Amino acid sequence: MKAMILAAGIGSRLKPLTDNTPKALVKVGPYRMLDLTLSYLQKHGVNEFIINVHHLADQIMEYVADKRWQGIKIHLSDETNELMNTGGGLMKASEFLNAEDNFVLMAVDILTDLDLSKMIAAHIQSGALVTLAVKNRQTSRALLFDAKNNLAGWEHSESGMQKLVPGRTFIRGFGFSGIHVIQSSIFDSVVEKGAFSIVDLYLRLAEKHDIKMFDHSDGKWMEFGRAERIKTQAESKDFNYLTKHLGLQE
């Protein structure tokens, strides 16, 4: 299976760590974020990747060219001239991803013990257009789901703003975990151009297609989103557990 790793963000919340280093190459303890993500995906049978790059893209290009990961192939989607947002970035890489029935989309700044193989199997069995990994956690931006676990909306708790899917009634909200499993047929339904939000795309498509959730609330999950937390996260029991779970050693 193929995967796209989202690594084009400028990492504004990780400043000053990202002043001279792209987010994907920021270290958490002894490990670069990109290495953690590749190790996780490879553990679950993904062996070919495309990584989008924008901020300090040349460093990622050099790192990928110099680094040798056994048994996998890495391609790059260059967004140096224009940051495409998640939706636009996905469309830019569509030719690569369209070769298989399903693929994985994952943010570069997360670490989890989510059983991706189980999530992929559930996605295929359900026939959903998209399956989104979610967790019952505190978040200001929640994905809302109905009684059949279909996407029904999005909510920003601090502003009270909601975006609801017509015809669906939400009953609960979850924090999104940054992992998607997607049918490649989604590209036939995309009319958006340029840079656009993938959440807005999902909300539009959810009116006619099943976009399911995969709940891993009983597992561990970390997001490396803020510079002031990186050191504490790298020294935590959860980080130690998750890196051991991947079979990594210092």
Disulfide bonds with the S-S distance in Angstrom:
none
